[in-house]
């Protein structure tokens, strides 16, 4: 649920951005007590630059309440399996995260809350699913800021949906629209999910169809339209498939049947009722002052507050 969303909505894939901040800002950036705060300060600087450059009317920091939902693992057991640091009997497995990044995440959450930037994570879902649902429900244009190409599937020129993909910090962004996708991959946003499914994605533990890489997947989608069209061609002896393609696709039917549910971001997450408007003044000034002093957030926070208020 969103209250009064008119104008441009910016959705932050928050974990993707704070990982980039962590690796992009030296670990020598520390709080007065010596705790590294490079991810915290880096993320605040990212948000400052994004709001300054793109002037959204609404802003949501989307969170991974569950980075590896069980319903996806049940369908494809290898899903993100290589990233599990510790399996848990109750609740989500623990993700492998650098030792000095994990303690910064609660600080990031506290600062975003005190500033008043809407922060949304929903149990049983990834940030991608939260982003997908906000995107589906928005009436106006949507900018999705992420370093995760999976979200290219949400690009839709007709509805003003684009992905801002950071190339260097967030000062240099790749504005991903349908023209860019067609030039790079030969598909539009809807076709990107099919392409990713066929090609596979080692970073997410998706096996793909053996022997079908990105270029072959793009050719098959151009020839047969979509995944359903490709699988229908497997059963059509007249369809233009090589014997090896036909065999591999046929053998991959169990994967192809379940993979769309894993690859496609959810569009029906039960979102909380939040105020997504860009905050002009801090929601909790006293808490923000305390956080700024304790963690030495200095100019990074001051610049963001100035930008939000302007």
ChimeraX commands (.cxc) that place a marker at each C-alpha (Angstrom):
marker #1 position 0.00,0.00,0.00 radius 0.5
marker #1 position 1.26,3.48,-0.84 radius 0.5
marker #1 position -0.21,6.76,0.27 radius 0.5
marker #1 position -0.68,9.50,-2.33 radius 0.5
marker #1 position 1.96,8.46,-4.83 radius 0.5
marker #1 position 1.98,10.93,-7.68 radius 0.5
marker #1 position 5.07,11.96,-9.58 radius 0.5
marker #1 position 8.38,10.12,-9.89 radius 0.5
marker #1 position 9.07,7.18,-7.57 radius 0.5
marker #1 position 12.65,6.09,-6.88 radius 0.5
marker #1 position 13.17,2.58,-5.51 radius 0.5
marker #1 position 16.54,1.73,-3.94 radius 0.5
marker #1 position 17.83,-1.85,-3.95 radius 0.5
marker #1 position 19.38,-0.97,-0.60 radius 0.5
marker #1 position 21.62,-4.00,-0.04 radius 0.5
marker #1 position 22.99,-3.76,-3.58 radius 0.5
marker #1 position 23.90,-0.12,-2.91 radius 0.5
marker #1 position 25.42,-0.56,0.54 radius 0.5
marker #1 position 27.54,-3.46,-0.73 radius 0.5
marker #1 position 28.84,-1.13,-3.45 radius 0.5
marker #1 position 29.42,1.62,-0.89 radius 0.5
marker #1 position 31.29,-0.81,1.36 radius 0.5
marker #1 position 33.69,-1.83,-1.41 radius 0.5
marker #1 position 33.91,1.68,-2.88 radius 0.5
marker #1 position 34.68,3.68,0.28 radius 0.5
marker #1 position 37.88,2.89,2.23 radius 0.5
marker #1 position 37.46,0.97,5.49 radius 0.5
marker #1 position 39.59,3.66,7.10 radius 0.5
marker #1 position 36.38,5.74,7.28 radius 0.5
marker #1 position 35.49,5.08,10.91 radius 0.5
marker #1 position 33.30,6.26,13.77 radius 0.5
marker #1 position 34.92,7.97,16.78 radius 0.5
marker #1 position 35.11,4.57,18.54 radius 0.5
marker #1 position 36.98,3.03,15.59 radius 0.5
marker #1 position 34.02,1.10,14.09 radius 0.5
marker #1 position 34.13,1.17,10.26 radius 0.5
marker #1 position 31.23,3.21,8.83 radius 0.5
marker #1 position 32.32,3.24,5.19 radius 0.5
marker #1 position 29.10,1.54,4.00 radius 0.5
marker #1 position 26.94,3.92,6.06 radius 0.5
marker #1 position 28.64,7.08,4.83 radius 0.5
marker #1 position 28.92,5.77,1.28 radius 0.5
marker #1 position 25.20,4.94,1.12 radius 0.5
marker #1 position 24.24,8.39,2.44 radius 0.5
marker #1 position 26.42,9.95,-0.25 radius 0.5
marker #1 position 24.81,7.71,-2.89 radius 0.5
marker #1 position 21.30,8.76,-1.82 radius 0.5
marker #1 position 22.34,12.44,-1.76 radius 0.5
marker #1 position 23.63,12.21,-5.33 radius 0.5
marker #1 position 20.60,10.26,-6.58 radius 0.5
marker #1 position 18.11,12.73,-5.13 radius 0.5
marker #1 position 20.12,15.73,-6.40 radius 0.5
marker #1 position 20.48,14.36,-9.92 radius 0.5
marker #1 position 17.04,12.79,-10.43 radius 0.5
marker #1 position 14.72,14.73,-8.09 radius 0.5
marker #1 position 12.24,11.97,-7.21 radius 0.5
marker #1 position 8.97,12.91,-5.51 radius 0.5
marker #1 position 8.90,9.58,-3.67 radius 0.5
marker #1 position 11.74,7.45,-2.33 radius 0.5
marker #1 position 11.74,3.94,-0.85 radius 0.5
marker #1 position 14.72,2.01,0.53 radius 0.5
marker #1 position 13.72,-1.58,-0.30 radius 0.5
marker #1 position 15.19,-4.24,1.98 radius 0.5
marker #1 position 15.83,-8.00,1.92 radius 0.5
marker #1 position 13.68,-9.31,4.79 radius 0.5
marker #1 position 14.61,-12.73,3.38 radius 0.5
marker #1 position 17.51,-12.79,0.91 radius 0.5
marker #1 position 16.86,-16.47,-0.01 radius 0.5
marker #1 position 13.14,-17.22,0.38 radius 0.5
marker #1 position 12.29,-20.85,1.07 radius 0.5
marker #1 position 9.62,-20.91,-1.63 radius 0.5
marker #1 position 12.31,-20.19,-4.24 radius 0.5
marker #1 position 14.70,-22.78,-2.74 radius 0.5
marker #1 position 11.91,-25.39,-2.79 radius 0.5
marker #1 position 11.63,-24.89,-6.56 radius 0.5
marker #1 position 15.38,-24.69,-7.32 radius 0.5
marker #1 position 17.50,-25.98,-4.38 radius 0.5
marker #1 position 20.70,-24.44,-5.80 radius 0.5
marker #1 position 19.19,-20.94,-5.60 radius 0.5
marker #1 position 21.86,-18.74,-3.92 radius 0.5
marker #1 position 23.14,-21.86,-2.11 radius 0.5
marker #1 position 26.79,-20.82,-2.55 radius 0.5
marker #1 position 26.16,-17.63,-0.57 radius 0.5
marker #1 position 24.90,-19.36,2.59 radius 0.5
marker #1 position 27.24,-18.73,5.53 radius 0.5
marker #1 position 25.14,-20.64,8.06 radius 0.5
marker #1 position 21.97,-22.69,7.77 radius 0.5
marker #1 position 19.28,-21.97,10.36 radius 0.5
marker #1 position 16.44,-24.22,11.43 radius 0.5
marker #1 position 14.16,-21.24,12.03 radius 0.5
marker #1 position 14.10,-18.14,9.85 radius 0.5
marker #1 position 16.26,-17.24,6.84 radius 0.5
marker #1 position 19.73,-18.75,6.46 radius 0.5
marker #1 position 22.57,-16.35,7.19 radius 0.5
marker #1 position 24.12,-14.79,4.09 radius 0.5
marker #1 position 27.87,-14.55,3.68 radius 0.5
marker #1 position 28.66,-10.89,4.33 radius 0.5
marker #1 position 32.04,-9.25,5.09 radius 0.5
marker #1 position 32.68,-9.14,8.85 radius 0.5
marker #1 position 32.93,-5.35,8.96 radius 0.5
marker #1 position 29.80,-4.79,6.86 radius 0.5
marker #1 position 27.27,-6.75,8.96 radius 0.5
marker #1 position 27.49,-4.40,12.00 radius 0.5
marker #1 position 26.87,-1.39,9.73 radius 0.5
marker #1 position 23.47,-2.61,8.47 radius 0.5
marker #1 position 21.55,-1.79,11.70 radius 0.5
marker #1 position 23.18,1.66,11.70 radius 0.5
marker #1 position 22.03,2.21,8.10 radius 0.5
marker #1 position 18.49,1.17,9.05 radius 0.5
marker #1 position 18.42,3.47,12.10 radius 0.5
marker #1 position 19.71,6.46,10.12 radius 0.5
marker #1 position 17.21,5.95,7.26 radius 0.5
marker #1 position 14.38,5.72,9.81 radius 0.5
marker #1 position 15.48,8.87,11.66 radius 0.5
marker #1 position 15.84,10.79,8.37 radius 0.5
marker #1 position 12.34,9.66,7.39 radius 0.5
marker #1 position 13.14,7.75,4.21 radius 0.5
marker #1 position 10.56,4.97,3.83 radius 0.5
marker #1 position 12.23,1.60,4.45 radius 0.5
marker #1 position 10.32,-1.50,3.41 radius 0.5
marker #1 position 11.12,-5.19,3.77 radius 0.5
marker #1 position 8.47,-7.92,3.86 radius 0.5
marker #1 position 8.91,-11.31,5.55 radius 0.5
marker #1 position 9.41,-14.12,3.05 radius 0.5
marker #1 position 10.46,-11.81,0.21 radius 0.5
marker #1 position 13.58,-10.27,-1.29 radius 0.5
marker #1 position 14.06,-6.57,-1.96 radius 0.5
marker #1 position 13.57,-7.39,-5.67 radius 0.5
marker #1 position 10.01,-8.53,-4.90 radius 0.5
marker #1 position 9.28,-5.37,-2.90 radius 0.5
marker #1 position 10.61,-3.33,-5.84 radius 0.5
marker #1 position 8.50,-5.35,-8.28 radius 0.5
marker #1 position 5.33,-4.74,-6.29 radius 0.5
marker #1 position 5.91,-1.00,-5.83 radius 0.5
marker #1 position 6.63,-0.79,-9.57 radius 0.5
marker #1 position 3.44,-2.66,-10.45 radius 0.5
marker #1 position 1.32,-0.38,-8.25 radius 0.5
marker #1 position 2.86,2.99,-9.15 radius 0.5
marker #1 position 0.89,5.33,-11.40 radius 0.5
marker #1 position 3.78,7.58,-12.38 radius 0.5
marker #1 position 7.33,6.99,-13.67 radius 0.5
marker #1 position 9.64,4.72,-11.66 radius 0.5
marker #1 position 13.44,4.78,-11.34 radius 0.5
marker #1 position 14.87,1.53,-9.93 radius 0.5
marker #1 position 18.43,1.97,-8.61 radius 0.5
marker #1 position 20.23,-1.36,-8.47 radius 0.5
marker #1 position 23.44,-3.15,-9.33 radius 0.5
marker #1 position 21.39,-6.30,-9.98 radius 0.5
marker #1 position 20.63,-6.99,-13.64 radius 0.5
marker #1 position 17.72,-9.27,-12.65 radius 0.5
marker #1 position 15.61,-6.13,-12.32 radius 0.5
marker #1 position 16.00,-5.33,-16.02 radius 0.5
marker #1 position 12.85,-7.43,-16.36 radius 0.5
marker #1 position 10.87,-4.46,-14.95 radius 0.5
marker #1 position 11.97,-2.02,-17.69 radius 0.5
marker #1 position 8.90,-0.75,-19.55 radius 0.5
marker #1 position 9.12,2.38,-21.69 radius 0.5
marker #1 position 5.35,2.72,-22.09 radius 0.5
marker #1 position 4.91,2.95,-18.32 radius 0.5
marker #1 position 8.08,4.99,-17.64 radius 0.5
marker #1 position 9.92,2.20,-15.81 radius 0.5
marker #1 position 13.72,2.28,-16.10 radius 0.5
marker #1 position 16.70,0.91,-14.20 radius 0.5
marker #1 position 19.55,3.17,-13.07 radius 0.5
marker #1 position 22.52,0.81,-12.91 radius 0.5
marker #1 position 25.61,2.21,-11.14 radius 0.5
marker #1 position 28.78,1.89,-13.20 radius 0.5
marker #1 position 31.03,3.93,-10.91 radius 0.5
marker #1 position 29.55,4.99,-7.59 radius 0.5
marker #1 position 26.22,6.52,-8.50 radius 0.5
marker #1 position 27.68,9.51,-10.32 radius 0.5
marker #1 position 27.90,7.41,-13.48 radius 0.5
marker #1 position 24.68,5.51,-14.07 radius 0.5
marker #1 position 23.63,3.40,-17.01 radius 0.5
marker #1 position 20.07,4.47,-17.83 radius 0.5
marker #1 position 18.56,1.15,-18.84 radius 0.5
marker #1 position 15.49,1.47,-21.06 radius 0.5
marker #1 position 14.07,-0.82,-23.74 radius 0.5
marker #1 position 16.30,0.62,-26.50 radius 0.5
marker #1 position 19.40,-0.16,-24.43 radius 0.5
marker #1 position 18.15,-3.68,-23.63 radius 0.5
marker #1 position 17.41,-4.43,-27.29 radius 0.5
marker #1 position 20.84,-3.19,-28.36 radius 0.5
marker #1 position 22.66,-5.13,-25.63 radius 0.5
marker #1 position 20.59,-8.33,-25.36 radius 0.5
marker #1 position 18.10,-8.28,-28.24 radius 0.5
marker #1 position 15.12,-8.34,-25.85 radius 0.5
marker #1 position 12.78,-5.97,-24.02 radius 0.5
marker #1 position 12.13,-5.97,-20.27 radius 0.5
marker #1 position 9.68,-8.87,-20.36 radius 0.5
marker #1 position 12.06,-10.87,-22.54 radius 0.5
marker #1 position 15.01,-10.32,-20.18 radius 0.5
marker #1 position 13.60,-12.71,-17.56 radius 0.5
marker #1 position 13.28,-15.47,-20.21 radius 0.5
marker #1 position 16.82,-14.75,-21.42 radius 0.5
marker #1 position 18.21,-14.94,-17.87 radius 0.5
marker #1 position 16.32,-18.17,-17.19 radius 0.5
marker #1 position 17.65,-19.88,-20.32 radius 0.5
marker #1 position 21.21,-18.56,-19.94 radius 0.5
marker #1 position 21.38,-19.25,-16.23 radius 0.5
marker #1 position 23.04,-17.10,-13.61 radius 0.5
marker #1 position 25.91,-18.53,-11.54 radius 0.5
marker #1 position 25.71,-15.61,-9.08 radius 0.5
marker #1 position 22.17,-16.72,-8.14 radius 0.5
marker #1 position 22.76,-20.46,-8.48 radius 0.5
marker #1 position 20.47,-20.76,-11.52 radius 0.5
marker #1 position 21.73,-23.58,-13.75 radius 0.5
marker #1 position 20.07,-22.47,-17.00 radius 0.5
marker #1 position 19.70,-24.80,-19.98 radius 0.5
marker #1 position 23.02,-26.55,-20.75 radius 0.5
marker #1 position 24.60,-25.36,-23.99 radius 0.5
marker #1 position 22.36,-22.30,-24.31 radius 0.5
marker #1 position 24.28,-19.13,-23.60 radius 0.5
marker #1 position 23.21,-15.53,-23.89 radius 0.5
marker #1 position 23.49,-15.19,-27.67 radius 0.5
marker #1 position 21.69,-18.46,-28.39 radius 0.5
marker #1 position 18.96,-17.56,-25.90 radius 0.5
marker #1 position 18.50,-14.17,-27.60 radius 0.5
marker #1 position 18.27,-15.84,-31.04 radius 0.5
marker #1 position 15.71,-18.35,-29.83 radius 0.5
marker #1 position 13.60,-15.59,-28.26 radius 0.5
marker #1 position 13.79,-13.56,-31.49 radius 0.5
marker #1 position 12.69,-16.64,-33.46 radius 0.5
marker #1 position 9.93,-17.96,-31.18 radius 0.5
marker #1 position 8.82,-14.89,-29.18 radius 0.5
marker #1 position 9.04,-16.06,-25.60 radius 0.5
marker #1 position 9.83,-19.06,-23.40 radius 0.5
marker #1 position 6.45,-20.68,-24.07 radius 0.5
marker #1 position 7.04,-20.30,-27.81 radius 0.5
marker #1 position 10.47,-21.91,-27.54 radius 0.5
marker #1 position 9.14,-24.88,-25.58 radius 0.5
marker #1 position 6.28,-25.28,-28.08 radius 0.5
marker #1 position 8.92,-25.40,-30.84 radius 0.5
marker #1 position 10.58,-28.35,-29.10 radius 0.5
marker #1 position 7.42,-30.35,-29.82 radius 0.5
marker #1 position 7.15,-29.11,-33.42 radius 0.5
marker #1 position 9.35,-31.16,-35.77 radius 0.5
marker #1 position 9.21,-28.34,-38.36 radius 0.5
marker #1 position 10.54,-25.68,-35.96 radius 0.5
marker #1 position 14.03,-24.33,-36.65 radius 0.5
marker #1 position 15.93,-25.88,-33.78 radius 0.5
marker #1 position 19.20,-27.77,-34.05 radius 0.5
marker #1 position 19.03,-31.39,-32.84 radius 0.5
marker #1 position 21.22,-30.52,-29.82 radius 0.5
marker #1 position 19.07,-27.50,-28.90 radius 0.5
marker #1 position 15.91,-29.59,-29.13 radius 0.5
marker #1 position 17.45,-32.34,-26.99 radius 0.5
marker #1 position 18.78,-29.99,-24.33 radius 0.5
marker #1 position 15.56,-28.00,-24.06 radius 0.5
marker #1 position 13.54,-31.20,-23.87 radius 0.5
marker #1 position 15.78,-32.59,-21.12 radius 0.5
marker #1 position 15.53,-29.28,-19.23 radius 0.5
marker #1 position 11.72,-29.27,-19.01 radius 0.5
marker #1 position 11.65,-29.85,-15.21 radius 0.5
marker #1 position 13.88,-26.77,-14.74 radius 0.5
marker #1 position 12.00,-24.67,-17.32 radius 0.5
marker #1 position 8.68,-25.43,-15.63 radius 0.5
marker #1 position 9.69,-24.10,-12.21 radius 0.5
marker #1 position 12.33,-21.47,-13.08 radius 0.5
marker #1 position 9.90,-18.67,-14.08 radius 0.5
marker #1 position 8.52,-18.59,-10.52 radius 0.5
marker #1 position 12.06,-18.20,-9.21 radius 0.5
marker #1 position 13.35,-15.69,-11.79 radius 0.5
marker #1 position 10.32,-13.42,-12.06 radius 0.5
marker #1 position 10.09,-10.84,-9.27 radius 0.5
marker #1 position 6.85,-10.94,-7.32 radius 0.5
marker #1 position 4.29,-8.25,-8.06 radius 0.5
marker #1 position 1.90,-9.08,-5.24 radius 0.5
marker #1 position 3.90,-8.62,-2.02 radius 0.5
marker #1 position 1.71,-7.44,0.89 radius 0.5
marker #1 position 3.30,-4.01,1.28 radius 0.5
marker #1 position 2.81,-2.06,4.52 radius 0.5
marker #1 position 1.07,1.30,4.44 radius 0.5
marker #1 position 3.99,3.74,4.27 radius 0.5
marker #1 position 4.50,7.39,3.46 radius 0.5
marker #1 position 6.88,7.31,0.49 radius 0.5
marker #1 position 7.21,11.08,0.01 radius 0.5
marker #1 position 10.80,12.36,-0.01 radius 0.5
marker #1 position 11.26,13.80,3.52 radius 0.5
marker #1 position 12.04,17.52,3.57 radius 0.5
marker #1 position 12.93,17.53,7.27 radius 0.5
marker #1 position 14.14,14.66,9.51 radius 0.5
marker #1 position 11.44,12.48,11.08 radius 0.5
marker #1 position 13.34,12.22,14.37 radius 0.5
marker #1 position 15.89,15.07,14.66 radius 0.5
marker #1 position 17.04,14.13,18.18 radius 0.5
marker #1 position 17.71,10.51,17.24 radius 0.5
marker #1 position 19.47,11.64,14.07 radius 0.5
marker #1 position 21.73,14.00,16.05 radius 0.5
marker #1 position 22.60,11.14,18.43 radius 0.5
marker #1 position 23.36,8.76,15.54 radius 0.5
marker #1 position 25.44,11.39,13.74 radius 0.5
marker #1 position 27.52,12.04,16.87 radius 0.5
marker #1 position 27.98,8.37,17.80 radius 0.5
marker #1 position 28.93,7.19,14.32 radius 0.5
marker #1 position 30.70,10.30,13.04 radius 0.5
marker #1 position 28.45,10.76,10.01 radius 0.5
marker #1 position 29.51,14.38,9.55 radius 0.5
marker #1 position 29.37,15.88,6.07 radius 0.5
marker #1 position 27.79,12.81,4.45 radius 0.5
marker #1 position 24.61,13.22,6.49 radius 0.5
marker #1 position 24.64,17.03,6.40 radius 0.5
marker #1 position 24.82,17.08,2.60 radius 0.5
marker #1 position 21.96,14.60,2.32 radius 0.5
marker #1 position 19.75,16.63,4.67 radius 0.5
marker #1 position 20.53,19.81,2.70 radius 0.5
marker #1 position 19.59,18.09,-0.57 radius 0.5
marker #1 position 16.37,16.64,0.87 radius 0.5
marker #1 position 15.35,20.05,2.19 radius 0.5
marker #1 position 16.04,21.96,-1.02 radius 0.5
marker link #1:1,2 radius 0.2
marker link #1:2,3 radius 0.2
marker link #1:3,4 radius 0.2
marker link #1:4,5 radius 0.2
marker link #1:5,6 radius 0.2
marker link #1:6,7 radius 0.2
marker link #1:7,8 radius 0.2
marker link #1:8,9 radius 0.2
marker link #1:9,10 radius 0.2
marker link #1:10,11 radius 0.2
marker link #1:11,12 radius 0.2
marker link #1:12,13 radius 0.2
marker link #1:13,14 radius 0.2
marker link #1:14,15 radius 0.2
marker link #1:15,16 radius 0.2
marker link #1:16,17 radius 0.2
marker link #1:17,18 radius 0.2
marker link #1:18,19 radius 0.2
marker link #1:19,20 radius 0.2
marker link #1:20,21 radius 0.2
marker link #1:21,22 radius 0.2
marker link #1:22,23 radius 0.2
marker link #1:23,24 radius 0.2
marker link #1:24,25 radius 0.2
marker link #1:25,26 radius 0.2
marker link #1:26,27 radius 0.2
marker link #1:27,28 radius 0.2
marker link #1:28,29 radius 0.2
marker link #1:29,30 radius 0.2
marker link #1:30,31 radius 0.2
marker link #1:31,32 radius 0.2
marker link #1:32,33 radius 0.2
marker link #1:33,34 radius 0.2
marker link #1:34,35 radius 0.2
marker link #1:35,36 radius 0.2
marker link #1:36,37 radius 0.2
marker link #1:37,38 radius 0.2
marker link #1:38,39 radius 0.2
marker link #1:39,40 radius 0.2
marker link #1:40,41 radius 0.2
marker link #1:41,42 radius 0.2
marker link #1:42,43 radius 0.2
marker link #1:43,44 radius 0.2
marker link #1:44,45 radius 0.2
marker link #1:45,46 radius 0.2
marker link #1:46,47 radius 0.2
marker link #1:47,48 radius 0.2
marker link #1:48,49 radius 0.2
marker link #1:49,50 radius 0.2
marker link #1:50,51 radius 0.2
marker link #1:51,52 radius 0.2
marker link #1:52,53 radius 0.2
marker link #1:53,54 radius 0.2
marker link #1:54,55 radius 0.2
marker link #1:55,56 radius 0.2
marker link #1:56,57 radius 0.2
marker link #1:57,58 radius 0.2
marker link #1:58,59 radius 0.2
marker link #1:59,60 radius 0.2
marker link #1:60,61 radius 0.2
marker link #1:61,62 radius 0.2
marker link #1:62,63 radius 0.2
marker link #1:63,64 radius 0.2
marker link #1:64,65 radius 0.2
marker link #1:65,66 radius 0.2
marker link #1:66,67 radius 0.2
marker link #1:67,68 radius 0.2
marker link #1:68,69 radius 0.2
marker link #1:69,70 radius 0.2
marker link #1:70,71 radius 0.2
marker link #1:71,72 radius 0.2
marker link #1:72,73 radius 0.2
marker link #1:73,74 radius 0.2
marker link #1:74,75 radius 0.2
marker link #1:75,76 radius 0.2
marker link #1:76,77 radius 0.2
marker link #1:77,78 radius 0.2
marker link #1:78,79 radius 0.2
marker link #1:79,80 radius 0.2
marker link #1:80,81 radius 0.2
marker link #1:81,82 radius 0.2
marker link #1:82,83 radius 0.2
marker link #1:83,84 radius 0.2
marker link #1:84,85 radius 0.2
marker link #1:85,86 radius 0.2
marker link #1:86,87 radius 0.2
marker link #1:87,88 radius 0.2
marker link #1:88,89 radius 0.2
marker link #1:89,90 radius 0.2
marker link #1:90,91 radius 0.2
marker link #1:91,92 radius 0.2
marker link #1:92,93 radius 0.2
marker link #1:93,94 radius 0.2
marker link #1:94,95 radius 0.2
marker link #1:95,96 radius 0.2
marker link #1:96,97 radius 0.2
marker link #1:97,98 radius 0.2
marker link #1:98,99 radius 0.2
marker link #1:99,100 radius 0.2
marker link #1:100,101 radius 0.2
marker link #1:101,102 radius 0.2
marker link #1:102,103 radius 0.2
marker link #1:103,104 radius 0.2
marker link #1:104,105 radius 0.2
marker link #1:105,106 radius 0.2
marker link #1:106,107 radius 0.2
marker link #1:107,108 radius 0.2
marker link #1:108,109 radius 0.2
marker link #1:109,110 radius 0.2
marker link #1:110,111 radius 0.2
marker link #1:111,112 radius 0.2
marker link #1:112,113 radius 0.2
marker link #1:113,114 radius 0.2
marker link #1:114,115 radius 0.2
marker link #1:115,116 radius 0.2
marker link #1:116,117 radius 0.2
marker link #1:117,118 radius 0.2
marker link #1:118,119 radius 0.2
marker link #1:119,120 radius 0.2
marker link #1:120,121 radius 0.2
marker link #1:121,122 radius 0.2
marker link #1:122,123 radius 0.2
marker link #1:123,124 radius 0.2
marker link #1:124,125 radius 0.2
marker link #1:125,126 radius 0.2
marker link #1:126,127 radius 0.2
marker link #1:127,128 radius 0.2
marker link #1:128,129 radius 0.2
marker link #1:129,130 radius 0.2
marker link #1:130,131 radius 0.2
marker link #1:131,132 radius 0.2
marker link #1:132,133 radius 0.2
marker link #1:133,134 radius 0.2
marker link #1:134,135 radius 0.2
marker link #1:135,136 radius 0.2
marker link #1:136,137 radius 0.2
marker link #1:137,138 radius 0.2
marker link #1:138,139 radius 0.2
marker link #1:139,140 radius 0.2
marker link #1:140,141 radius 0.2
marker link #1:141,142 radius 0.2
marker link #1:142,143 radius 0.2
marker link #1:143,144 radius 0.2
marker link #1:144,145 radius 0.2
marker link #1:145,146 radius 0.2
marker link #1:146,147 radius 0.2
marker link #1:147,148 radius 0.2
marker link #1:148,149 radius 0.2
marker link #1:149,150 radius 0.2
marker link #1:150,151 radius 0.2
marker link #1:151,152 radius 0.2
marker link #1:152,153 radius 0.2
marker link #1:153,154 radius 0.2
marker link #1:154,155 radius 0.2
marker link #1:155,156 radius 0.2
marker link #1:156,157 radius 0.2
marker link #1:157,158 radius 0.2
marker link #1:158,159 radius 0.2
marker link #1:159,160 radius 0.2
marker link #1:160,161 radius 0.2
marker link #1:161,162 radius 0.2
marker link #1:162,163 radius 0.2
marker link #1:163,164 radius 0.2
marker link #1:164,165 radius 0.2
marker link #1:165,166 radius 0.2
marker link #1:166,167 radius 0.2
marker link #1:167,168 radius 0.2
marker link #1:168,169 radius 0.2
marker link #1:169,170 radius 0.2
marker link #1:170,171 radius 0.2
marker link #1:171,172 radius 0.2
marker link #1:172,173 radius 0.2
marker link #1:173,174 radius 0.2
marker link #1:174,175 radius 0.2
marker link #1:175,176 radius 0.2
marker link #1:176,177 radius 0.2
marker link #1:177,178 radius 0.2
marker link #1:178,179 radius 0.2
marker link #1:179,180 radius 0.2
marker link #1:180,181 radius 0.2
marker link #1:181,182 radius 0.2
marker link #1:182,183 radius 0.2
marker link #1:183,184 radius 0.2
marker link #1:184,185 radius 0.2
marker link #1:185,186 radius 0.2
marker link #1:186,187 radius 0.2
marker link #1:187,188 radius 0.2
marker link #1:188,189 radius 0.2
marker link #1:189,190 radius 0.2
marker link #1:190,191 radius 0.2
marker link #1:191,192 radius 0.2
marker link #1:192,193 radius 0.2
marker link #1:193,194 radius 0.2
marker link #1:194,195 radius 0.2
marker link #1:195,196 radius 0.2
marker link #1:196,197 radius 0.2
marker link #1:197,198 radius 0.2
marker link #1:198,199 radius 0.2
marker link #1:199,200 radius 0.2
marker link #1:200,201 radius 0.2
marker link #1:201,202 radius 0.2
marker link #1:202,203 radius 0.2
marker link #1:203,204 radius 0.2
marker link #1:204,205 radius 0.2
marker link #1:205,206 radius 0.2
marker link #1:206,207 radius 0.2
marker link #1:207,208 radius 0.2
marker link #1:208,209 radius 0.2
marker link #1:209,210 radius 0.2
marker link #1:210,211 radius 0.2
marker link #1:211,212 radius 0.2
marker link #1:212,213 radius 0.2
marker link #1:213,214 radius 0.2
marker link #1:214,215 radius 0.2
marker link #1:215,216 radius 0.2
marker link #1:216,217 radius 0.2
marker link #1:217,218 radius 0.2
marker link #1:218,219 radius 0.2
marker link #1:219,220 radius 0.2
marker link #1:220,221 radius 0.2
marker link #1:221,222 radius 0.2
marker link #1:222,223 radius 0.2
marker link #1:223,224 radius 0.2
marker link #1:224,225 radius 0.2
marker link #1:225,226 radius 0.2
marker link #1:226,227 radius 0.2
marker link #1:227,228 radius 0.2
marker link #1:228,229 radius 0.2
marker link #1:229,230 radius 0.2
marker link #1:230,231 radius 0.2
marker link #1:231,232 radius 0.2
marker link #1:232,233 radius 0.2
marker link #1:233,234 radius 0.2
marker link #1:234,235 radius 0.2
marker link #1:235,236 radius 0.2
marker link #1:236,237 radius 0.2
marker link #1:237,238 radius 0.2
marker link #1:238,239 radius 0.2
marker link #1:239,240 radius 0.2
marker link #1:240,241 radius 0.2
marker link #1:241,242 radius 0.2
marker link #1:242,243 radius 0.2
marker link #1:243,244 radius 0.2
marker link #1:244,245 radius 0.2
marker link #1:245,246 radius 0.2
marker link #1:246,247 radius 0.2
marker link #1:247,248 radius 0.2
marker link #1:248,249 radius 0.2
marker link #1:249,250 radius 0.2
marker link #1:250,251 radius 0.2
marker link #1:251,252 radius 0.2
marker link #1:252,253 radius 0.2
marker link #1:253,254 radius 0.2
marker link #1:254,255 radius 0.2
marker link #1:255,256 radius 0.2
marker link #1:256,257 radius 0.2
marker link #1:257,258 radius 0.2
marker link #1:258,259 radius 0.2
marker link #1:259,260 radius 0.2
marker link #1:260,261 radius 0.2
marker link #1:261,262 radius 0.2
marker link #1:262,263 radius 0.2
marker link #1:263,264 radius 0.2
marker link #1:264,265 radius 0.2
marker link #1:265,266 radius 0.2
marker link #1:266,267 radius 0.2
marker link #1:267,268 radius 0.2
marker link #1:268,269 radius 0.2
marker link #1:269,270 radius 0.2
marker link #1:270,271 radius 0.2
marker link #1:271,272 radius 0.2
marker link #1:272,273 radius 0.2
marker link #1:273,274 radius 0.2
marker link #1:274,275 radius 0.2
marker link #1:275,276 radius 0.2
marker link #1:276,277 radius 0.2
marker link #1:277,278 radius 0.2
marker link #1:278,279 radius 0.2
marker link #1:279,280 radius 0.2
marker link #1:280,281 radius 0.2
marker link #1:281,282 radius 0.2
marker link #1:282,283 radius 0.2
marker link #1:283,284 radius 0.2
marker link #1:284,285 radius 0.2
marker link #1:285,286 radius 0.2
marker link #1:286,287 radius 0.2
marker link #1:287,288 radius 0.2
marker link #1:288,289 radius 0.2
marker link #1:289,290 radius 0.2
marker link #1:290,291 radius 0.2
marker link #1:291,292 radius 0.2
marker link #1:292,293 radius 0.2
marker link #1:293,294 radius 0.2
marker link #1:294,295 radius 0.2
marker link #1:295,296 radius 0.2
marker link #1:296,297 radius 0.2
marker link #1:297,298 radius 0.2
marker link #1:298,299 radius 0.2
marker link #1:299,300 radius 0.2
marker link #1:300,301 radius 0.2
marker link #1:301,302 radius 0.2
marker link #1:302,303 radius 0.2
marker link #1:303,304 radius 0.2
marker link #1:304,305 radius 0.2
marker link #1:305,306 radius 0.2
marker link #1:306,307 radius 0.2
marker link #1:307,308 radius 0.2
marker link #1:308,309 radius 0.2
marker link #1:309,310 radius 0.2
view
